[in-house]
Amino acid sequence: MEQLVEIPVFPLSILPLPNELIPLHIFENRYRELLQDIEDKGGVFGIYYTHGLNTDRIGSLMKLEGILKRYDSGESDVVTKCIDTFLLTKFYNQWLPKPYPGGEVYMLHVNAEQQVSQRFSDEFRAYMALKKVSDVGTDFNIHDIANELNLDIGDRLKYLRLLTNDKRESFLRERLKYQKFILQQELKHKDNFYLN
């Protein structure tokens, strides 16, 4: 079994999916210090989804992609990217000697197996064509599809609990069918609405 690692943790009410870009506005002093440490030394931090639904204590491992703006007040707008997910085993409100939180986590290595079947790839391309998106590319993976489907928080948790690509693909296929049905109905009825 892989050993646990300690990382800085940013408790938030969001749950980023792998490959998802997340903008953050950093304003609290302790998180400003976290940002400074990551800028100076490199490294990663976790976003832990702080909701009662998160019984498995799932979080997202984030990497700093860039700083969009620094304010005179010391606040910053940054862009981060989810590069993995983890299970939080211990949470420290203050990760001594640092003022910001931290925790012990078990990495799930979700990017190890991520390719999709040709059938699912074709279904996704058909869905994107229905949305009038033609430049889908060829290098997308299972997580890119999950991000495109705009999963709600319950579905994000379900998706991240699935540890094999086959199960993830099956789960996303059902969501894709539903999204496709909704889109087809919108297109079918778009000209049937009349204003009075």
N, C-alpha and C positions, 0 to 999 in steps of 0.2 A: 504494500500500500504506500502511496506517495505521502511524504511528510507534509505537515501543515506549514504554511508560511505566514508571516506577519506583514500586513500592509496598512497604510493609512486608509481610513474609511470616511466617506462623506455620506451620512444618512440623509436620504431624500425620498420623496414620494413618487419617484419615477423608476422604471426598470428598463434600461436600455438593452436592446438586442445586439448580438454580435454584428459588427460592421456598421452599426448605427452611429451617426454623428450627432452629438448632443451639445448645444450651446449652453453655457452656464454663465451666470452673473455672480462673481465672487465679491462679497461685501463684508462678511464677518472677519474680524482680525485673525482668528485661528485658521480659517480657510485661506486667507491671504498668505499666511505663513506656509500652509500646505502647498499652495501654488508656487511660492518662492522656492521651497525645497525641491519640488519636482523640476522646476526650471533650472536650478543650480546643479542638481545631482542626477537629473534624469529620473527615470523610474515611472511607476504607475500608482494608481490609487483605486480604491473600490467605491462604487456607489451601491449602498445597501438600501433596498426597497423596504421602507419602514411602514408596513401595513399589516394588520392582523391576518390578512389572507396569505401572507408569506410565511406559512408554517414551516417550510423547508429551509428558510433563511437564505434564499438565493440572492445573489448580488452580481453586479457587473464590474469587470476589471476594465479600467479606463486608462487611456494614454492621452496626453496633451498633444493636440494637433497644431494649435496655434493660439496666439493672443490677438484678439480683434481690436481691443481698445483698452487703454489704461486711463483711468480718471485721476484727476488731481487729488481726490479724496483717498486714493489708494485702492479703490475698487477696480475690478477688471471684468471684461467680457472675453470669454475664452471658448474655443471649440475643442471638444474631446471626442474620442472614438472608442467604442467598446471593442476590446480585443479578445475577451474571454469572459466566462462566468465562473462563479465560485459558490461554495456553501460556507456560510459564516459559522464558525464553531464557538468563537469567543469574541465578545465586543468590549472594547475599552473606551469609556466615555472620554478619557484623556489618555493618549498613547505616550506615556512618560518617556523621555523628558519633554516631549512636544505638547503643545496646548490642544491640538486637534485629536479627534478620535482615531482609533485603529482597531485592528482585530486579527484573530487567527482565522485563516481561510484554507479551504481545500479546493484547489483549482480543478475545474471540470474539463478543460482542454477541448472545448466545443469546436475548434477549428481543425482538429485532427482529421475528421471525416466529414466532408461537407458537400461533396458533389451530388447532383440530382440525376435521376434516371432520364433517359432520352424522352420517354413518354411525358413525364412531369415537366420537363423543359419545354416540350412542344405545347403542352396545356398552358403553361405560363406565358409563352410567346403569343398564343392565341388571345389570351386575356389582355395582354398589353396592346395587341393590335386593336382589340375592341375599344380600348381606352384611347386609341389613336396615338400610341407611342410606338414608333417604328425602330428607334435606335436602342434596342435592348442589349446588344453586344453578345459576346459568347462566354465571357468569363464570370458570369454571375453564379452564385452558389445558393445553398438552401437558406442561409441567413439573409441574403439579399432579397429572396422571395418573401420571407417572413416580414422583412421591413417594408416591402412594397404593399403588403396586404393590410397595413395599418391595424394590427391586432390590438384589441383592447387589453387592459391590464390582466384580466382573468385569463385570456388566451395567451398572453405573454408568459404568465406563470406556467400554464399547462405546457406550452411549447418548450420552455427551458427545463422542465422536469423530464422531458423525453430525452433519453441518453443515446439513442441510436438514430442513424440517418433514416432508416426505413420507417420508424415510428414518426419521426418529424415530418417526413414526406407525406405519409398517410394523413396526419393531422392537418398539414397545410393544404393538401388536396381538397379536403372537405371545406376549408375556409375559402379556397380559390373558387370552388363550385358555387358557393353562396354569393361571393362577391360578383362573380360573373353573372349569376341570375339577376341580382339587383341591378347591375349595369345594363343588362339586356332589357329589363323592364323599364328602366329610365329612358333608354333609347327608343323603345317601342311606343311609349306614351308621351314623349316629349312634345309632340305637336297636338296632343289631345286636350290640352288645358287652355281654357279661354277665360279671359278676364271679363268681368261684368262692368 
